[in-house]
Structures are given as C-alpha cells and as structure tokens.
Amino acid sequence: MVFRGPALLVVLGFGAAARTLALRDRLIGRTAEQRQHNLHQMANNARFLIPRWICSQDLASRVLSGVLKQLPKDWQDRYSYAPILLGIFVEQSRFPGTCYRAANWLHVGQTQGRGKLDRENRYTLPVKDIFLSLLHKLFRRQLCQMPQLTTRHRFT
C-alpha cells in the first residue's frame, strides 16, 4: 500500500508468477526444466488499484517505478532471495497499460484468452496484454541457471 500521510493512495499485490507463459519463456530463452527450477525467481503484479477519487498526474507510473526499486529489497528480506523478473496481465478491453509503458515495462505480447486452467480450449476469457519488468541485467543467465550436481564419494 502507498500512503500520503494518513491517506491511502495505491494498493498493490504481488504473488507467484504464471507457471507457463510462452512469450515470457521465449524472451528468456530457456527450457521447461530451467523454467521449473527458476520459477520462484519471478513474481507477478496481481493487483494494482488507485481509487477513483485519487487524482494525481503520473501517480501510477511513479508508483511502479518506485516498486521496481523497493520490491527486490522487500522480497529479499521476506523470502531470502530477490525476484529477477516481474510480470503483469492487463485486460485490453478495460485498460491501455499506459502506466506500465511509462514505467519502462516491456510489452511482450498478448494472452490467448484461455486462462491458466483451460487445457482444452473450452473457455473464452478476455485477451490481456503481457508486460514484463526485468529487474536484473543478467536476467537470462540467472533464469536459465541449473544447480550444479555434486557427488561426494566417501571411501572407508
């Protein structure tokens, strides 16, 4: 939450990233095994609300820019690691995503309008724009890393 004095200005929520997202994974250039291993290093902006009565020019993009600086620190304190990538799904028919563009988030494409649980193409959901924010210069290297397997032999 973002306050100015006692007044609530913005409410934000972050959570786990989408398990599979072809456009994101294509940008990163990784395998399914790498994705599975490093999924925890990505987060999703699940909620972003500015109440209708709040009028402040560029507030949304300023808050998002501040979040990009603060969230990795807070995440590190809470979970003992910092996310490398943030994502958001913006419903096209309701919002143009202007604040994400202004805060330098990368527009990587659109969803297919199926949703995460629709494996058989039975449901039609609104198409959403996908925006990503890369929080680490070497994001590809970090998100494609696999643990080094070490074997220790004990001879007695």
Residue pairs with C-beta under 8 A, 6 or more apart in sequence:
1 8
1 10
1 11
1 12
2 8
2 9
2 10
2 11
2 12
2 63
2 66
3 9
8 51
9 50
9 51
9 54
9 56
9 59
9 63
10 48
10 49
10 50
10 54
10 59
10 60
10 63
11 47
11 48
11 49
12 45
12 47
12 48
12 49
12 63
12 67
13 45
13 46
13 47
13 48
14 43
14 44
14 45
14 46
14 71
14 86
15 43
15 44
15 46
16 39
16 40
16 43
16 44
17 39
17 42
17 43
17 44
17 85
17 87
18 24
18 44
18 87
18 116
19 39
19 116
20 35
21 87
21 130
23 108
23 109
23 130
24 42
24 85
24 87
24 108
24 130
24 132
25 35
27 106
27 108
27 132
28 35
28 85
28 139
28 140
28 143
28 144
29 140
29 144
30 38
30 140
30 143
30 144
31 144
33 146
34 143
34 144
34 145
34 146
37 145
37 146
37 147
38 142
38 143
38 144
38 145
40 81
41 81
41 83
41 84
41 85
41 142
41 143
42 83
42 84
42 85
42 86
42 87
42 143
43 71
43 75
43 83
43 85
43 86
43 87
44 86
44 87
44 88
44 89
45 67
45 86
45 87
45 88
48 60
48 64
48 88
50 59
50 60
58 102
60 98
60 99
60 102
60 103
61 98
61 99
61 100
61 102
61 103
62 103
64 99
64 100
64 102
64 103
64 105
65 103
65 104
68 86
68 103
68 133
68 135
71 83
71 86
71 135
72 82
72 83
72 135
73 82
75 81
75 82
75 83
76 82
82 135
83 135
84 134
84 135
84 136
84 139
84 142
84 143
85 132
85 133
85 134
85 135
85 136
85 139
85 143
86 105
86 132
86 133
86 135
87 130
87 131
87 132
87 133
88 100
88 105
88 130
88 131
88 132
89 111
89 128
89 129
89 130
90 96
90 97
90 100
90 128
90 129
90 130
90 131
91 126
91 127
91 128
92 110
92 126
92 127
92 128
92 129
93 126
93 127
94 126
97 107
97 129
97 131
100 107
100 131
101 107
101 131
103 133
104 133
105 131
105 132
105 133
106 131
106 132
106 133
106 134
107 129
107 130
107 131
108 130
108 131
108 132
109 129
109 130
110 127
110 128
110 129
110 130
111 125
111 127
111 128
111 130
112 127
113 124
113 125
113 126
113 127
113 128
114 121
114 123
114 124
114 125
115 123
115 125
118 125
136 142
